[in-house]
């Protein structure tokens, strides 16, 4: 495993919540970084199972969170 303490469904819920909040208001840098980490961790699991479409969607969420961090800097 990757040392994640969240189950895949809990991590997915956290990423979905982060995505919803991102559209409603801007995230703090810590929330954006956590969202990127969670999405990347989920993408890794999807890649291990061969679900590349889902992995791509999660990696897009990770990139969106990182872009937000870059634009705030």
PDB file with one MODEL, atoms N, CA, C and O in Angstrom:
MODEL        1
ATOM      1  N   UNK A   1       0.824  -1.189   0.000  1.00  0.00           N
ATOM      2  CA  UNK A   1       0.000   0.000   0.000  1.00  0.00           C
ATOM      3  C   UNK A   1       0.865   1.249   0.000  1.00  0.00           C
ATOM      4  O   UNK A   1       2.093   1.172   0.046  1.00  0.00           O
ATOM      5  N   UNK A   2       0.222   2.375  -0.051  1.00  0.00           N
ATOM      6  CA  UNK A   2       0.930   3.647  -0.131  1.00  0.00           C
ATOM      7  C   UNK A   2       0.924   4.406   1.181  1.00  0.00           C
ATOM      8  O   UNK A   2       1.281   5.584   1.207  1.00  0.00           O
ATOM      9  N   UNK A   3       0.525   3.761   2.274  1.00  0.00           N
ATOM     10  CA  UNK A   3       0.528   4.435   3.561  1.00  0.00           C
ATOM     11  C   UNK A   3      -0.645   5.371   3.767  1.00  0.00           C
ATOM     12  O   UNK A   3      -0.631   6.185   4.691  1.00  0.00           O
ATOM     13  N   UNK A   4      -1.649   5.272   2.933  1.00  0.00           N
ATOM     14  CA  UNK A   4      -2.813   6.140   3.083  1.00  0.00           C
ATOM     15  C   UNK A   4      -3.693   5.615   4.205  1.00  0.00           C
ATOM     16  O   UNK A   4      -3.906   4.408   4.322  1.00  0.00           O
ATOM     17  N   UNK A   5      -4.206   6.523   5.031  1.00  0.00           N
ATOM     18  CA  UNK A   5      -5.077   6.115   6.116  1.00  0.00           C
ATOM     19  C   UNK A   5      -6.539   6.166   5.706  1.00  0.00           C
ATOM     20  O   UNK A   5      -7.404   5.733   6.468  1.00  0.00           O
ATOM     21  N   UNK A   6      -6.833   6.679   4.532  1.00  0.00           N
ATOM     22  CA  UNK A   6      -8.199   6.765   4.052  1.00  0.00           C
ATOM     23  C   UNK A   6      -8.532   5.560   3.183  1.00  0.00           C
ATOM     24  O   UNK A   6      -7.694   5.099   2.407  1.00  0.00           O
ATOM     25  N   UNK A   7      -9.735   5.057   3.308  1.00  0.00           N
ATOM     26  CA  UNK A   7     -10.190   4.029   2.386  1.00  0.00           C
ATOM     27  C   UNK A   7     -10.425   4.687   1.039  1.00  0.00           C
ATOM     28  O   UNK A   7     -10.589   5.905   0.967  1.00  0.00           O
ATOM     29  N   UNK A   8     -10.445   3.894  -0.041  1.00  0.00           N
ATOM     30  CA  UNK A   8     -10.671   4.524  -1.354  1.00  0.00           C
ATOM     31  C   UNK A   8     -11.962   5.334  -1.414  1.00  0.00           C
ATOM     32  O   UNK A   8     -11.986   6.404  -2.022  1.00  0.00           O
ATOM     33  N   UNK A   9     -13.038   4.843  -0.793  1.00  0.00           N
ATOM     34  CA  UNK A   9     -14.287   5.601  -0.852  1.00  0.00           C
ATOM     35  C   UNK A   9     -14.201   6.886  -0.026  1.00  0.00           C
ATOM     36  O   UNK A   9     -14.748   7.915  -0.423  1.00  0.00           O
ATOM     37  N   UNK A  10     -13.513   6.832   1.127  1.00  0.00           N
ATOM     38  CA  UNK A  10     -13.350   8.038   1.943  1.00  0.00           C
ATOM     39  C   UNK A  10     -12.450   9.045   1.232  1.00  0.00           C
ATOM     40  O   UNK A  10     -12.705  10.249   1.273  1.00  0.00           O
ATOM     41  N   UNK A  11     -11.409   8.555   0.588  1.00  0.00           N
ATOM     42  CA  UNK A  11     -10.509   9.446  -0.148  1.00  0.00           C
ATOM     43  C   UNK A  11     -11.254  10.069  -1.325  1.00  0.00           C
ATOM     44  O   UNK A  11     -11.079  11.251  -1.621  1.00  0.00           O
ATOM     45  N   UNK A  12     -12.085   9.269  -1.994  1.00  0.00           N
ATOM     46  CA  UNK A  12     -12.863   9.800  -3.113  1.00  0.00           C
ATOM     47  C   UNK A  12     -13.816  10.893  -2.630  1.00  0.00           C
ATOM     48  O   UNK A  12     -13.979  11.920  -3.288  1.00  0.00           O
ATOM     49  N   UNK A  13     -14.437  10.663  -1.486  1.00  0.00           N
ATOM     50  CA  UNK A  13     -15.343  11.664  -0.926  1.00  0.00           C
ATOM     51  C   UNK A  13     -14.593  12.944  -0.587  1.00  0.00           C
ATOM     52  O   UNK A  13     -15.101  14.045  -0.801  1.00  0.00           O
ATOM     53  N   UNK A  14     -13.371  12.794  -0.053  1.00  0.00           N
ATOM     54  CA  UNK A  14     -12.568  13.972   0.292  1.00  0.00           C
ATOM     55  C   UNK A  14     -12.193  14.757  -0.959  1.00  0.00           C
ATOM     56  O   UNK A  14     -12.241  15.987  -0.960  1.00  0.00           O
ATOM     57  N   UNK A  15     -11.822  14.052  -2.017  1.00  0.00           N
ATOM     58  CA  UNK A  15     -11.467  14.723  -3.273  1.00  0.00           C
ATOM     59  C   UNK A  15     -12.692  15.384  -3.879  1.00  0.00           C
ATOM     60  O   UNK A  15     -12.611  16.509  -4.374  1.00  0.00           O
ATOM     61  N   UNK A  16     -13.829  14.696  -3.845  1.00  0.00           N
ATOM     62  CA  UNK A  16     -15.062  15.282  -4.388  1.00  0.00           C
ATOM     63  C   UNK A  16     -15.444  16.528  -3.612  1.00  0.00           C
ATOM     64  O   UNK A  16     -15.870  17.521  -4.200  1.00  0.00           O
ATOM     65  N   UNK A  17     -15.294  16.483  -2.286  1.00  0.00           N
ATOM     66  CA  UNK A  17     -15.593  17.643  -1.459  1.00  0.00           C
ATOM     67  C   UNK A  17     -14.648  18.791  -1.797  1.00  0.00           C
ATOM     68  O   UNK A  17     -15.067  19.946  -1.878  1.00  0.00           O
ATOM     69  N   UNK A  18     -13.381  18.469  -1.993  1.00  0.00           N
ATOM     70  CA  UNK A  18     -12.391  19.488  -2.353  1.00  0.00           C
ATOM     71  C   UNK A  18     -12.738  20.105  -3.697  1.00  0.00           C
ATOM     72  O   UNK A  18     -12.625  21.318  -3.878  1.00  0.00           O
ATOM     73  N   UNK A  19     -13.161  19.267  -4.646  1.00  0.00           N
ATOM     74  CA  UNK A  19     -13.511  19.774  -5.972  1.00  0.00           C
ATOM     75  C   UNK A  19     -14.736  20.685  -5.890  1.00  0.00           C
ATOM     76  O   UNK A  19     -14.766  21.730  -6.540  1.00  0.00           O
ATOM     77  N   UNK A  20     -15.739  20.310  -5.108  1.00  0.00           N
ATOM     78  CA  UNK A  20     -16.923  21.133  -4.964  1.00  0.00           C
ATOM     79  C   UNK A  20     -16.579  22.469  -4.329  1.00  0.00           C
ATOM     80  O   UNK A  20     -17.078  23.510  -4.756  1.00  0.00           O
ATOM     81  N   UNK A  21     -15.720  22.443  -3.299  1.00  0.00           N
ATOM     82  CA  UNK A  21     -15.340  23.692  -2.638  1.00  0.00           C
ATOM     83  C   UNK A  21     -14.507  24.562  -3.560  1.00  0.00           C
ATOM     84  O   UNK A  21     -14.566  25.789  -3.480  1.00  0.00           O
ATOM     85  N   UNK A  22     -13.725  23.933  -4.440  1.00  0.00           N
ATOM     86  CA  UNK A  22     -12.897  24.706  -5.365  1.00  0.00           C
ATOM     87  C   UNK A  22     -13.763  25.503  -6.327  1.00  0.00           C
ATOM     88  O   UNK A  22     -13.402  26.613  -6.717  1.00  0.00           O
ATOM     89  N   UNK A  23     -14.895  24.945  -6.708  1.00  0.00           N
ATOM     90  CA  UNK A  23     -15.756  25.689  -7.617  1.00  0.00           C
ATOM     91  C   UNK A  23     -16.530  26.774  -6.874  1.00  0.00           C
ATOM     92  O   UNK A  23     -16.891  27.789  -7.468  1.00  0.00           O
ATOM     93  N   UNK A  24     -16.789  26.570  -5.578  1.00  0.00           N
ATOM     94  CA  UNK A  24     -17.552  27.539  -4.801  1.00  0.00           C
ATOM     95  C   UNK A  24     -16.679  28.698  -4.334  1.00  0.00           C
ATOM     96  O   UNK A  24     -17.108  29.851  -4.386  1.00  0.00           O
ATOM     97  N   UNK A  25     -15.486  28.416  -3.889  1.00  0.00           N
ATOM     98  CA  UNK A  25     -14.572  29.440  -3.408  1.00  0.00           C
ATOM     99  C   UNK A  25     -13.147  28.942  -3.567  1.00  0.00           C
ATOM    100  O   UNK A  25     -12.927  27.777  -3.900  1.00  0.00           O
ATOM    101  N   UNK A  26     -12.196  29.802  -3.334  1.00  0.00           N
ATOM    102  CA  UNK A  26     -10.818  29.365  -3.471  1.00  0.00           C
ATOM    103  C   UNK A  26     -10.397  28.593  -2.216  1.00  0.00           C
ATOM    104  O   UNK A  26     -10.813  28.913  -1.102  1.00  0.00           O
ATOM    105  N   UNK A  27      -9.574  27.584  -2.424  1.00  0.00           N
ATOM    106  CA  UNK A  27      -9.093  26.746  -1.325  1.00  0.00           C
ATOM    107  C   UNK A  27      -7.852  27.355  -0.702  1.00  0.00           C
ATOM    108  O   UNK A  27      -7.116  28.106  -1.342  1.00  0.00           O
ATOM    109  N   UNK A  28      -7.640  27.017   0.551  1.00  0.00           N
ATOM    110  CA  UNK A  28      -6.379  27.398   1.171  1.00  0.00           C
ATOM    111  C   UNK A  28      -5.276  26.558   0.531  1.00  0.00           C
ATOM    112  O   UNK A  28      -5.563  25.506  -0.041  1.00  0.00           O
ATOM    113  N   UNK A  29      -4.036  26.995   0.616  1.00  0.00           N
ATOM    114  CA  UNK A  29      -2.941  26.198   0.043  1.00  0.00           C
ATOM    115  C   UNK A  29      -2.876  24.779   0.627  1.00  0.00           C
ATOM    116  O   UNK A  29      -2.555  23.827  -0.085  1.00  0.00           O
ATOM    117  N   UNK A  30      -3.179  24.643   1.912  1.00  0.00           N
ATOM    118  CA  UNK A  30      -3.137  23.316   2.531  1.00  0.00           C
ATOM    119  C   UNK A  30      -4.227  22.408   1.962  1.00  0.00           C
ATOM    120  O   UNK A  30      -3.989  21.224   1.725  1.00  0.00           O
ATOM    121  N   UNK A  31      -5.416  22.958   1.744  1.00  0.00           N
ATOM    122  CA  UNK A  31      -6.505  22.162   1.181  1.00  0.00           C
ATOM    123  C   UNK A  31      -6.213  21.768  -0.267  1.00  0.00           C
ATOM    124  O   UNK A  31      -6.506  20.647  -0.681  1.00  0.00           O
ATOM    125  N   UNK A  32      -5.641  22.684  -1.025  1.00  0.00           N
ATOM    126  CA  UNK A  32      -5.301  22.375  -2.410  1.00  0.00           C
ATOM    127  C   UNK A  32      -4.227  21.291  -2.473  1.00  0.00           C
ATOM    128  O   UNK A  32      -4.300  20.388  -3.307  1.00  0.00           O
ATOM    129  N   UNK A  33      -3.236  21.379  -1.598  1.00  0.00           N
ATOM    130  CA  UNK A  33      -2.183  20.372  -1.576  1.00  0.00           C
ATOM    131  C   UNK A  33      -2.739  19.019  -1.154  1.00  0.00           C
ATOM    132  O   UNK A  33      -2.377  17.997  -1.738  1.00  0.00           O
ATOM    133  N   UNK A  34      -3.607  18.992  -0.157  1.00  0.00           N
ATOM    134  CA  UNK A  34      -4.227  17.743   0.276  1.00  0.00           C
ATOM    135  C   UNK A  34      -5.085  17.152  -0.841  1.00  0.00           C
ATOM    136  O   UNK A  34      -5.070  15.940  -1.058  1.00  0.00           O
ATOM    137  N   UNK A  35      -5.825  17.991  -1.544  1.00  0.00           N
ATOM    138  CA  UNK A  35      -6.622  17.512  -2.668  1.00  0.00           C
ATOM    139  C   UNK A  35      -5.760  16.909  -3.762  1.00  0.00           C
ATOM    140  O   UNK A  35      -6.118  15.882  -4.338  1.00  0.00           O
ATOM    141  N   UNK A  36      -4.620  17.540  -4.056  1.00  0.00           N
ATOM    142  CA  UNK A  36      -3.708  17.006  -5.068  1.00  0.00           C
ATOM    143  C   UNK A  36      -3.127  15.672  -4.617  1.00  0.00           C
ATOM    144  O   UNK A  36      -3.033  14.734  -5.408  1.00  0.00           O
ATOM    145  N   UNK A  37      -2.738  15.585  -3.347  1.00  0.00           N
ATOM    146  CA  UNK A  37      -2.183  14.343  -2.813  1.00  0.00           C
ATOM    147  C   UNK A  37      -3.221  13.225  -2.881  1.00  0.00           C
ATOM    148  O   UNK A  37      -2.911  12.118  -3.321  1.00  0.00           O
ATOM    149  N   UNK A  38      -4.441  13.504  -2.450  1.00  0.00           N
ATOM    150  CA  UNK A  38      -5.486  12.482  -2.452  1.00  0.00           C
ATOM    151  C   UNK A  38      -5.807  12.013  -3.867  1.00  0.00           C
ATOM    152  O   UNK A  38      -5.949  10.814  -4.105  1.00  0.00           O
ATOM    153  N   UNK A  39      -5.922  12.938  -4.795  1.00  0.00           N
ATOM    154  CA  UNK A  39      -6.236  12.567  -6.172  1.00  0.00           C
ATOM    155  C   UNK A  39      -5.109  11.739  -6.784  1.00  0.00           C
ATOM    156  O   UNK A  39      -5.366  10.786  -7.520  1.00  0.00           O
ATOM    157  N   UNK A  40      -3.867  12.098  -6.484  1.00  0.00           N
ATOM    158  CA  UNK A  40      -2.734  11.344  -7.007  1.00  0.00           C
ATOM    159  C   UNK A  40      -2.693   9.944  -6.413  1.00  0.00           C
ATOM    160  O   UNK A  40      -2.413   8.973  -7.117  1.00  0.00           O
ATOM    161  N   UNK A  41      -2.970   9.841  -5.127  1.00  0.00           N
ATOM    162  CA  UNK A  41      -2.991   8.541  -4.471  1.00  0.00           C
ATOM    163  C   UNK A  41      -4.082   7.651  -5.069  1.00  0.00           C
ATOM    164  O   UNK A  41      -3.852   6.466  -5.309  1.00  0.00           O
ATOM    165  N   UNK A  42      -5.248   8.208  -5.304  1.00  0.00           N
ATOM    166  CA  UNK A  42      -6.323   7.446  -5.939  1.00  0.00           C
ATOM    167  C   UNK A  42      -5.935   7.032  -7.356  1.00  0.00           C
ATOM    168  O   UNK A  42      -6.202   5.902  -7.765  1.00  0.00           O
ATOM    169  N   UNK A  43      -5.314   7.924  -8.096  1.00  0.00           N
ATOM    170  CA  UNK A  43      -4.895   7.609  -9.465  1.00  0.00           C
ATOM    171  C   UNK A  43      -3.914   6.445  -9.465  1.00  0.00           C
ATOM    172  O   UNK A  43      -3.973   5.583 -10.341  1.00  0.00           O
ATOM    173  N   UNK A  44      -3.025   6.415  -8.502  1.00  0.00           N
ATOM    174  CA  UNK A  44      -2.064   5.319  -8.402  1.00  0.00           C
ATOM    175  C   UNK A  44      -2.778   3.985  -8.223  1.00  0.00           C
ATOM    176  O   UNK A  44      -2.421   2.991  -8.856  1.00  0.00           O
ATOM    177  N   UNK A  45      -3.779   3.968  -7.365  1.00  0.00           N
ATOM    178  CA  UNK A  45      -4.546   2.744  -7.160  1.00  0.00           C
ATOM    179  C   UNK A  45      -5.292   2.319  -8.411  1.00  0.00           C
ATOM    180  O   UNK A  45      -5.365   1.131  -8.726  1.00  0.00           O
ATOM    181  N   UNK A  46      -5.849   3.295  -9.128  1.00  0.00           N
ATOM    182  CA  UNK A  46      -6.550   2.975 -10.371  1.00  0.00           C
ATOM    183  C   UNK A  46      -5.580   2.415 -11.418  1.00  0.00           C
ATOM    184  O   UNK A  46      -5.929   1.489 -12.150  1.00  0.00           O
ATOM    185  N   UNK A  47      -4.385   2.960 -11.491  1.00  0.00           N
ATOM    186  CA  UNK A  47      -3.391   2.463 -12.442  1.00  0.00           C
ATOM    187  C   UNK A  47      -3.012   1.026 -12.104  1.00  0.00           C
ATOM    188  O   UNK A  47      -2.883   0.190 -12.998  1.00  0.00           O
ATOM    189  N   UNK A  48      -2.831   0.737 -10.813  1.00  0.00           N
ATOM    190  CA  UNK A  48      -2.494  -0.632 -10.401  1.00  0.00           C
ATOM    191  C   UNK A  48      -3.575  -1.620 -10.820  1.00  0.00           C
ATOM    192  O   UNK A  48      -3.269  -2.773 -11.126  1.00  0.00           O
ATOM    193  N   UNK A  49      -4.833  -1.188 -10.841  1.00  0.00           N
ATOM    194  CA  UNK A  49      -5.938  -2.066 -11.229  1.00  0.00           C
ATOM    195  C   UNK A  49      -6.237  -1.990 -12.727  1.00  0.00           C
ATOM    196  O   UNK A  49      -7.138  -2.676 -13.208  1.00  0.00           O
ATOM    197  N   UNK A  50      -5.503  -1.174 -13.462  1.00  0.00           N
ATOM    198  CA  UNK A  50      -5.696  -1.076 -14.905  1.00  0.00           C
ATOM    199  C   UNK A  50      -6.831  -0.171 -15.337  1.00  0.00           C
ATOM    200  O   UNK A  50      -7.231  -0.207 -16.500  1.00  0.00           O
ATOM    201  N   UNK A  51      -7.363   0.642 -14.432  1.00  0.00           N
ATOM    202  CA  UNK A  51      -8.452   1.556 -14.764  1.00  0.00           C
ATOM    203  C   UNK A  51      -7.861   2.923 -15.131  1.00  0.00           C
ATOM    204  O   UNK A  51      -7.834   3.851 -14.322  1.00  0.00           O
ATOM    205  N   UNK A  52      -7.395   3.010 -16.363  1.00  0.00           N
ATOM    206  CA  UNK A  52      -6.665   4.203 -16.790  1.00  0.00           C
ATOM    207  C   UNK A  52      -7.565   5.420 -17.001  1.00  0.00           C
ATOM    208  O   UNK A  52      -7.116   6.555 -16.839  1.00  0.00           O
ATOM    209  N   UNK A  53      -8.814   5.196 -17.356  1.00  0.00           N
ATOM    210  CA  UNK A  53      -9.731   6.324 -17.523  1.00  0.00           C
ATOM    211  C   UNK A  53      -9.972   7.019 -16.186  1.00  0.00           C
ATOM    212  O   UNK A  53      -9.946   8.247 -16.107  1.00  0.00           O
ATOM    213  N   UNK A  54     -10.205   6.234 -15.137  1.00  0.00           N
ATOM    214  CA  UNK A  54     -10.414   6.818 -13.811  1.00  0.00           C
ATOM    215  C   UNK A  54      -9.128   7.484 -13.314  1.00  0.00           C
ATOM    216  O   UNK A  54      -9.173   8.544 -12.690  1.00  0.00           O
ATOM    217  N   UNK A  55      -7.985   6.857 -13.593  1.00  0.00           N
ATOM    218  CA  UNK A  55      -6.707   7.444 -13.183  1.00  0.00           C
ATOM    219  C   UNK A  55      -6.504   8.797 -13.851  1.00  0.00           C
ATOM    220  O   UNK A  55      -6.029   9.744 -13.223  1.00  0.00           O
ATOM    221  N   UNK A  56      -6.861   8.883 -15.117  1.00  0.00           N
ATOM    222  CA  UNK A  56      -6.717  10.157 -15.836  1.00  0.00           C
ATOM    223  C   UNK A  56      -7.583  11.236 -15.209  1.00  0.00           C
ATOM    224  O   UNK A  56      -7.138  12.373 -15.046  1.00  0.00           O
ATOM    225  N   UNK A  57      -8.827  10.888 -14.852  1.00  0.00           N
ATOM    226  CA  UNK A  57      -9.717  11.873 -14.220  1.00  0.00           C
ATOM    227  C   UNK A  57      -9.134  12.365 -12.901  1.00  0.00           C
ATOM    228  O   UNK A  57      -9.182  13.560 -12.611  1.00  0.00           O
ATOM    229  N   UNK A  58      -8.587  11.459 -12.102  1.00  0.00           N
ATOM    230  CA  UNK A  58      -8.006  11.859 -10.811  1.00  0.00           C
ATOM    231  C   UNK A  58      -6.760  12.699 -11.014  1.00  0.00           C
ATOM    232  O   UNK A  58      -6.527  13.651 -10.268  1.00  0.00           O
ATOM    233  N   UNK A  59      -5.963  12.366 -12.001  1.00  0.00           N
ATOM    234  CA  UNK A  59      -4.766  13.168 -12.261  1.00  0.00           C
ATOM    235  C   UNK A  59      -5.131  14.567 -12.745  1.00  0.00           C
ATOM    236  O   UNK A  59      -4.408  15.525 -12.471  1.00  0.00           O
ATOM    237  N   UNK A  60      -6.238  14.691 -13.455  1.00  0.00           N
ATOM    238  CA  UNK A  60      -6.697  16.023 -13.861  1.00  0.00           C
ATOM    239  C   UNK A  60      -7.087  16.844 -12.630  1.00  0.00           C
ATOM    240  O   UNK A  60      -6.808  18.042 -12.570  1.00  0.00           O
ATOM    241  N   UNK A  61      -7.738  16.200 -11.640  1.00  0.00           N
ATOM    242  CA  UNK A  61      -8.060  16.906 -10.393  1.00  0.00           C
ATOM    243  C   UNK A  61      -6.791  17.346  -9.676  1.00  0.00           C
ATOM    244  O   UNK A  61      -6.720  18.452  -9.140  1.00  0.00           O
ATOM    245  N   UNK A  62      -5.791  16.472  -9.672  1.00  0.00           N
ATOM    246  CA  UNK A  62      -4.527  16.815  -9.022  1.00  0.00           C
ATOM    247  C   UNK A  62      -3.881  18.016  -9.714  1.00  0.00           C
ATOM    248  O   UNK A  62      -3.379  18.924  -9.052  1.00  0.00           O
ATOM    249  N   UNK A  63      -3.895  18.016 -11.024  1.00  0.00           N
ATOM    250  CA  UNK A  63      -3.306  19.141 -11.762  1.00  0.00           C
ATOM    251  C   UNK A  63      -4.063  20.437 -11.515  1.00  0.00           C
ATOM    252  O   UNK A  63      -3.456  21.504 -11.424  1.00  0.00           O
ATOM    253  N   UNK A  64      -5.382  20.353 -11.406  1.00  0.00           N
ATOM    254  CA  UNK A  64      -6.170  21.561 -11.108  1.00  0.00           C
ATOM    255  C   UNK A  64      -5.787  22.128  -9.747  1.00  0.00           C
ATOM    256  O   UNK A  64      -5.654  23.342  -9.591  1.00  0.00           O
ATOM    257  N   UNK A  65      -5.610  21.252  -8.766  1.00  0.00           N
ATOM    258  CA  UNK A  65      -5.233  21.716  -7.429  1.00  0.00           C
ATOM    259  C   UNK A  65      -3.841  22.329  -7.444  1.00  0.00           C
ATOM    260  O   UNK A  65      -3.606  23.353  -6.804  1.00  0.00           O
ATOM    261  N   UNK A  66      -2.907  21.703  -8.178  1.00  0.00           N
ATOM    262  CA  UNK A  66      -1.555  22.255  -8.258  1.00  0.00           C
ATOM    263  C   UNK A  66      -1.532  23.578  -9.009  1.00  0.00           C
ATOM    264  O   UNK A  66      -0.765  24.476  -8.662  1.00  0.00           O
ATOM    265  N   UNK A  67      -2.371  23.705 -10.039  1.00  0.00           N
ATOM    266  CA  UNK A  67      -2.468  24.979 -10.756  1.00  0.00           C
ATOM    267  C   UNK A  67      -2.947  26.084  -9.837  1.00  0.00           C
ATOM    268  O   UNK A  67      -2.476  27.218  -9.920  1.00  0.00           O
ATOM    269  N   UNK A  68      -3.886  25.753  -8.955  1.00  0.00           N
ATOM    270  CA  UNK A  68      -4.363  26.758  -8.013  1.00  0.00           C
ATOM    271  C   UNK A  68      -3.224  27.195  -7.093  1.00  0.00           C
ATOM    272  O   UNK A  68      -3.090  28.382  -6.796  1.00  0.00           O
ATOM    273  N   UNK A  69      -2.416  26.257  -6.646  1.00  0.00           N
ATOM    274  CA  UNK A  69      -1.273  26.618  -5.801  1.00  0.00           C
ATOM    275  C   UNK A  69      -0.304  27.525  -6.557  1.00  0.00           C
ATOM    276  O   UNK A  69       0.218  28.493  -6.003  1.00  0.00           O
ATOM    277  N   UNK A  70      -0.074  27.202  -7.822  1.00  0.00           N
ATOM    278  CA  UNK A  70       0.877  27.988  -8.615  1.00  0.00           C
ATOM    279  C   UNK A  70       0.353  29.404  -8.855  1.00  0.00           C
ATOM    280  O   UNK A  70       1.128  30.360  -8.819  1.00  0.00           O
ATOM    281  N   UNK A  71      -0.936  29.551  -9.096  1.00  0.00           N
ATOM    282  CA  UNK A  71      -1.471  30.879  -9.367  1.00  0.00           C
ATOM    283  C   UNK A  71      -1.512  31.746  -8.112  1.00  0.00           C
ATOM    284  O   UNK A  71      -1.490  32.973  -8.203  1.00  0.00           O
ATOM    285  N   UNK A  72      -1.571  31.109  -6.937  1.00  0.00           N
ATOM    286  CA  UNK A  72      -1.568  31.873  -5.684  1.00  0.00           C
ATOM    287  C   UNK A  72      -0.173  32.355  -5.313  1.00  0.00           C
ATOM    288  O   UNK A  72      -0.027  33.323  -4.567  1.00  0.00           O
ATOM    289  N   UNK A  73       0.848  31.687  -5.829  1.00  0.00           N
ATOM    290  CA  UNK A  73       2.225  32.029  -5.447  1.00  0.00           C
ATOM    291  C   UNK A  73       2.702  33.292  -6.115  1.00  0.00           C
ATOM    292  O   UNK A  73       3.838  33.715  -5.899  1.00  0.00           O
TER     293      UNK A  73
ENDMDL
END
